Each structure stands twice: as structure tokens, then as C-alpha cells.
């Protein structure tokens, strides 16, 4: 790998960053809302799964003792 001076590195970073197609504000807001909804749904799913397994374990332990 070739050594690059810090100034050349910064120029390359700026050139590459200029090529990026940044999302619009509307796209960012829409994506953020979708992520929050999916996070909430997954949190609810795992909570319910954990509660079900907890109830099953409690039931099985109740049979033993």
C-alpha cells in the first residue's frame, strides 16, 4: 500500500465524499420512522417470547416442587 501524505488523503476524502448521493430530508425522516416502528415491534415480539418461555419454565418448576 502506497504511503499518502495527510494533505493528499484529505483531498481524496473530499473527492469521494462529493460522489455520495445523500438522502433527502423526507427520505431520512421516513427511514427513521420505519426503523423506530420495527424496533418497537421486535421489542414487543421478544418481550412476549421471553414472557412465554418464563411462564413455561415456571409451570415446569411448579410440577417438580
VOKEDREN-463669 format. One record per residue: residue number from 1; residue in one letter; y, x, z of N, C-alpha, C, O in turn. Coordinates in steps of 0.05 Angstrom, whole numbers, padded with zeros to 5 digits. Each point is the difference from the previous one (the first is absolute). Layout:
N
atom k NUM, r A, nyy Y, nxx X, nzz Z, cayy Y, caxx X, cazz Z, cyy Y, cxx X, czz Z, oyy Y, oxx X, ozz Z
...
This chain:
65
atom k 1, r X, nyy -00023, nxx 00017, nzz 00000, cayy 00023, caxx -00017, cazz 00000, cyy 00025, cxx 00018, czz 00000, oyy 00002, oxx 00019, ozz 00016
atom k 2, r X, nyy 00016, nxx -00025, nzz -00034, cayy 00024, caxx 00016, cazz -00002, cyy 00019, cxx -00005, czz 00022, oyy 00003, oxx -00023, ozz 00010
atom k 3, r X, nyy 00010, nxx 00044, nzz -00001, cayy 00021, caxx -00003, cazz 00021, cyy 00025, cxx -00011, czz -00013, oyy 00008, oxx 00008, ozz -00022
atom k 4, r X, nyy 00004, nxx -00027, nzz 00036, cayy 00025, caxx -00013, cazz -00011, cyy 00021, cxx 00003, czz 00022, oyy -00005, oxx -00003, ozz 00023
atom k 5, r X, nyy 00029, nxx 00009, nzz -00032, cayy 00022, caxx 00003, cazz 00019, cyy 00007, cxx -00027, czz 00011, oyy -00005, oxx -00021, ozz -00013
atom k 6, r X, nyy 00017, nxx 00020, nzz 00037, cayy 00008, caxx -00026, cazz 00011, cyy 00019, cxx -00015, czz -00018, oyy -00002, oxx -00025, ozz -00001
atom k 7, r X, nyy 00020, nxx 00038, nzz -00013, cayy 00018, caxx -00014, cazz -00017, cyy -00014, cxx -00012, czz -00024, oyy 00005, oxx -00023, ozz -00008
atom k 8, r X, nyy -00024, nxx 00038, nzz -00004, cayy -00016, caxx -00011, cazz -00022, cyy -00017, cxx -00024, czz 00010, oyy -00003, oxx -00020, ozz -00014
atom k 9, r X, nyy -00008, nxx 00023, nzz 00038, cayy -00016, caxx -00022, cazz 00012, cyy 00017, cxx -00025, czz 00002, oyy -00009, oxx -00022, ozz -00007
atom k 10, r X, nyy 00033, nxx 00024, nzz 00018, cayy 00018, caxx -00023, cazz 00003, cyy 00007, cxx -00012, czz -00027, oyy 00001, oxx -00025, ozz -00003
atom k 11, r X, nyy 00003, nxx 00041, nzz -00017, cayy 00005, caxx -00011, cazz -00027, cyy -00024, cxx -00015, czz -00011, oyy 00003, oxx -00022, ozz -00012
atom k 12, r X, nyy -00027, nxx 00033, nzz 00017, cayy -00024, caxx -00014, cazz -00009, cyy -00004, cxx -00027, czz 00015, oyy -00008, oxx -00020, ozz -00012
atom k 13, r X, nyy 00014, nxx 00021, nzz 00037, cayy -00003, caxx -00025, cazz 00016, cyy 00020, cxx -00021, czz -00010, oyy -00007, oxx -00023, ozz -00004
atom k 14, r X, nyy 00031, nxx 00031, nzz -00001, cayy 00021, caxx -00019, cazz -00010, cyy -00009, cxx -00011, czz -00028, oyy 00004, oxx -00023, ozz -00005
atom k 15, r X, nyy -00015, nxx 00040, nzz -00012, cayy -00008, caxx -00008, cazz -00027, cyy -00023, cxx -00021, czz 00002, oyy -00001, oxx -00020, ozz -00014
atom k 16, r X, nyy -00018, nxx 00026, nzz 00032, cayy -00023, caxx -00018, cazz 00003, cyy 00009, cxx -00026, czz 00013, oyy -00010, oxx -00022, ozz -00007
atom k 17, r X, nyy 00028, nxx 00023, nzz 00027, cayy 00010, caxx -00024, cazz 00013, cyy 00015, cxx -00018, czz -00019, oyy -00001, oxx -00024, ozz 00002
atom k 18, r X, nyy 00014, nxx 00036, nzz -00022, cayy 00015, caxx -00016, cazz -00019, cyy -00019, cxx -00016, czz -00019, oyy 00009, oxx -00020, ozz -00011
atom k 19, r X, nyy -00034, nxx 00029, nzz 00009, cayy -00019, caxx -00014, cazz -00017, cyy -00012, cxx -00024, czz 00013, oyy -00012, oxx -00017, ozz -00013
atom k 20, r X, nyy 00015, nxx 00015, nzz 00039, cayy -00012, caxx -00022, cazz 00015, cyy 00013, cxx -00027, czz -00006, oyy 00025, oxx -00001, ozz -00002
atom k 21, r X, nyy -00041, nxx -00019, nzz -00003, cayy 00011, caxx -00027, cazz -00004, cyy -00001, cxx -00014, czz 00027, oyy -00021, oxx -00009, ozz 00009
atom k 22, r X, nyy 00044, nxx 00007, nzz 00004, cayy 00002, caxx -00012, cazz 00027, cyy -00002, cxx -00030, czz -00001, oyy 00011, oxx -00012, ozz -00019
atom k 23, r X, nyy -00024, nxx -00001, nzz 00038, cayy -00002, caxx -00029, cazz 00000, cyy 00028, cxx -00013, czz 00006, oyy 00016, oxx 00012, ozz 00014
atom k 24, r X, nyy -00013, nxx -00036, nzz -00024, cayy 00025, caxx -00015, cazz 00006, cyy -00001, cxx -00010, czz 00029, oyy -00021, oxx 00001, ozz 00013
atom k 25, r X, nyy 00044, nxx -00010, nzz -00003, cayy 00001, caxx -00011, cazz 00027, cyy -00019, cxx -00024, czz 00003, oyy -00014, oxx -00003, ozz 00020
atom k 26, r X, nyy 00014, nxx -00014, nzz -00041, cayy -00017, caxx -00024, cazz 00001, cyy -00030, cxx 00008, czz 00001, oyy -00015, oxx -00012, ozz 00015
atom k 27, r X, nyy 00007, nxx 00032, nzz -00030, cayy -00028, caxx 00009, cazz 00000, cyy -00007, cxx 00011, czz 00027, oyy -00021, oxx -00004, ozz 00011
atom k 28, r X, nyy 00040, nxx 00019, nzz 00001, cayy -00005, caxx 00012, cazz 00026, cyy -00003, cxx -00021, czz 00022, oyy -00018, oxx 00001, ozz 00016
atom k 29, r X, nyy 00035, nxx -00021, nzz -00017, cayy -00001, caxx -00022, cazz 00020, cyy -00026, cxx -00015, czz -00003, oyy -00013, oxx -00007, ozz 00019
atom k 30, r X, nyy 00006, nxx 00000, nzz -00044, cayy -00024, caxx -00016, cazz -00006, cyy -00025, cxx 00016, czz 00010, oyy -00017, oxx -00012, ozz 00012
atom k 31, r X, nyy 00016, nxx 00037, nzz -00018, cayy -00023, caxx 00017, cazz 00008, cyy -00001, cxx 00002, czz 00031, oyy -00022, oxx -00001, ozz 00011
atom k 32, r X, nyy 00045, nxx 00004, nzz 00001, cayy 00001, caxx 00002, cazz 00030, cyy -00011, cxx -00026, czz 00012, oyy -00015, oxx 00001, ozz 00020
atom k 33, r X, nyy 00023, nxx -00024, nzz -00030, cayy -00009, caxx -00025, cazz 00010, cyy -00030, cxx -00003, czz -00004, oyy -00014, oxx -00009, ozz 00019
atom k 34, r X, nyy 00004, nxx 00017, nzz -00042, cayy -00029, caxx -00002, cazz -00005, cyy -00016, cxx 00018, czz 00020, oyy -00021, oxx -00008, ozz 00010
atom k 35, r X, nyy 00032, nxx 00032, nzz -00005, cayy -00013, caxx 00018, cazz 00019, cyy -00001, cxx -00012, czz 00028, oyy -00020, oxx 00002, ozz 00014
atom k 36, r X, nyy 00043, nxx -00014, nzz -00006, cayy 00001, caxx -00012, cazz 00027, cyy -00020, cxx -00024, czz 00002, oyy -00013, oxx -00003, ozz 00021
atom k 37, r X, nyy 00011, nxx -00013, nzz -00042, cayy -00018, caxx -00023, cazz 00001, cyy -00029, cxx 00011, czz 00001, oyy -00016, oxx -00010, ozz 00017
atom k 38, r X, nyy 00009, nxx 00029, nzz -00033, cayy -00027, caxx 00011, cazz 00000, cyy -00007, cxx 00013, czz 00027, oyy -00022, oxx -00002, ozz 00010
atom k 39, r X, nyy 00042, nxx 00016, nzz 00001, cayy -00004, caxx 00013, cazz 00026, cyy -00006, cxx -00022, czz 00022, oyy -00018, oxx 00004, ozz 00016
atom k 40, r X, nyy 00033, nxx -00025, nzz -00017, cayy -00004, caxx -00022, cazz 00019, cyy -00027, cxx -00013, czz -00004, oyy -00014, oxx -00005, ozz 00020
atom k 41, r X, nyy 00006, nxx 00000, nzz -00045, cayy -00026, caxx -00012, cazz -00005, cyy -00023, cxx 00018, czz 00009, oyy -00019, oxx -00009, ozz 00012
atom k 42, r X, nyy 00021, nxx 00035, nzz -00018, cayy -00021, caxx 00018, cazz 00009, cyy -00001, cxx 00003, czz 00030, oyy -00021, oxx 00001, ozz 00012
atom k 43, r X, nyy 00045, nxx -00001, nzz 00001, cayy 00001, caxx 00000, cazz 00029, cyy -00014, cxx -00024, czz 00012, oyy -00015, oxx 00002, ozz 00019
atom k 44, r X, nyy 00020, nxx -00026, nzz -00031, cayy -00013, caxx -00024, cazz 00010, cyy -00030, cxx 00001, czz -00005, oyy -00016, oxx -00008, ozz 00017
atom k 45, r X, nyy 00008, nxx 00017, nzz -00040, cayy -00029, caxx 00003, cazz -00007, cyy -00014, cxx 00018, czz 00021, oyy -00021, oxx -00007, ozz 00010
atom k 46, r X, nyy 00032, nxx 00030, nzz -00005, cayy -00013, caxx 00019, cazz 00018, cyy 00001, cxx -00010, czz 00029, oyy -00018, oxx 00005, ozz 00015
atom k 47, r X, nyy 00039, nxx -00020, nzz -00008, cayy 00001, caxx -00012, cazz 00027, cyy -00022, cxx -00020, czz 00003, oyy -00014, oxx -00001, ozz 00020
atom k 48, r X, nyy 00011, nxx -00016, nzz -00040, cayy -00021, caxx -00021, cazz 00001, cyy -00028, cxx 00013, czz 00000, oyy -00018, oxx -00010, ozz 00014
atom k 49, r X, nyy 00014, nxx 00030, nzz -00030, cayy -00026, caxx 00014, cazz -00001, cyy -00006, cxx 00013, czz 00027, oyy -00023, oxx -00002, ozz 00010
atom k 50, r X, nyy 00043, nxx 00015, nzz 00002, cayy -00004, caxx 00012, cazz 00026, cyy -00006, cxx -00021, czz 00021, oyy -00017, oxx 00004, ozz 00017
atom k 51, r X, nyy 00031, nxx -00027, nzz -00018, cayy -00005, caxx -00021, cazz 00020, cyy -00028, cxx -00011, czz -00003, oyy -00013, oxx -00006, ozz 00019
atom k 52, r X, nyy 00004, nxx 00003, nzz -00044, cayy -00027, caxx -00011, cazz -00005, cyy -00021, cxx 00020, czz 00011, oyy -00019, oxx -00008, ozz 00014
atom k 53, r X, nyy 00022, nxx 00033, nzz -00020, cayy -00019, caxx 00020, cazz 00010, cyy 00001, cxx 00002, czz 00031, oyy -00021, oxx 00003, ozz 00012
atom k 54, r X, nyy 00044, nxx -00006, nzz -00001, cayy 00003, caxx 00000, cazz 00029, cyy -00015, cxx -00024, czz 00012, oyy -00014, oxx 00003, ozz 00020
atom k 55, r X, nyy 00018, nxx -00026, nzz -00032, cayy -00014, caxx -00024, cazz 00010, cyy -00030, cxx 00003, czz -00002, oyy -00015, oxx -00007, ozz 00018
atom k 56, r X, nyy 00005, nxx 00019, nzz -00040, cayy -00029, caxx 00004, cazz -00004, cyy -00010, cxx 00019, czz 00021, oyy -00021, oxx -00005, ozz 00012
atom k 57, r X, nyy 00035, nxx 00027, nzz -00007, cayy -00009, caxx 00020, cazz 00020, cyy 00000, cxx -00013, czz 00028, oyy -00018, oxx 00004, ozz 00015
atom k 58, r X, nyy 00039, nxx -00019, nzz -00009, cayy 00001, caxx -00013, cazz 00026, cyy -00023, cxx -00019, czz 00004, oyy -00012, oxx -00002, ozz 00021
atom k 59, r X, nyy 00006, nxx -00013, nzz -00042, cayy -00023, caxx -00019, cazz 00001, cyy -00026, cxx 00015, czz 00004, oyy -00016, oxx -00008, ozz 00017
atom k 60, r X, nyy 00012, nxx 00030, nzz -00032, cayy -00025, caxx 00015, cazz 00004, cyy -00002, cxx 00013, czz 00027, oyy -00021, oxx 00000, ozz 00012
atom k 61, r X, nyy 00043, nxx 00009, nzz -00001, cayy 00000, caxx 00012, cazz 00027, cyy -00005, cxx -00022, czz 00020, oyy -00012, oxx 00006, ozz 00021
atom k 62, r X, nyy 00021, nxx -00030, nzz -00026, cayy -00004, caxx -00022, cazz 00019, cyy -00030, cxx -00008, czz 00001, oyy -00010, oxx -00009, ozz 00021
atom k 63, r X, nyy -00004, nxx 00012, nzz -00043, cayy -00028, caxx -00005, cazz -00001, cyy -00016, cxx 00019, czz 00017, oyy -00021, oxx -00007, ozz 00012
atom k 64, r X, nyy 00031, nxx 00032, nzz -00010, cayy -00015, caxx 00021, cazz 00014, cyy 00005, cxx -00002, czz 00031, oyy -00017, oxx 00007, ozz 00015
atom k 65, r X, nyy 00040, nxx -00016, nzz -00008, cayy 00006, caxx 00001, cazz 00028, cyy 00005, cxx -00026, czz 00012, oyy 00005, oxx -00002, ozz 00024
